[in-house]
Amino acid sequence: MLAMEFARFIGLPLPSRYSQVEVTNKVCDLLCTLGCRLVLIDELHNLDIGTRVGAEASDQIKYLSERIPATFVLAGVDVEGTGLFAGRRGGQIASRYSLTPTSAFRHTTADQRGPGSPSSRRSRNRCGRTPTGRAPC
């Protein structure tokens, strides 16, 4: 469940007996309270809306974007070729987002990638704290 992943990421402790609706409501309430302005969802190419789980995740993205007053950025590889924007459910997603094609960075050395690159972040292993006190990484 996508809302549960959001809860886990922001460090929101939830009882295991919560329903999907309760989890979603808690996530939305906390992100609104915190004044969240940007939500990034990566690996969108792994979302298969032809499956029950993928369809539910698609619906969750739509619902979260309706409830949280933030900019949503969905990222993935070759998302236009995945069928994510096809059909009735896909049409709803397509009507809410603009497709912006990008290409890989041309950085080939560590110096070109700089100190903020993923490899240097892993070696420093620094991450922020959430209001709940749990680190999301």
Secondary structure, 3 states (H helix, E strand, C coil): CHHHHHHHHHCCCCCCCCCHHHHHHHHHHHHHHHCCCEEEECCHHHCCCCCHHHHHHHHHHHHHHHHCCCEEEECCCCHHHCCCCCHHHHHHHHHHCCCCCCCCCCCCCHHHHCCCCHHHHHHHCCCCCCCCCCCCC
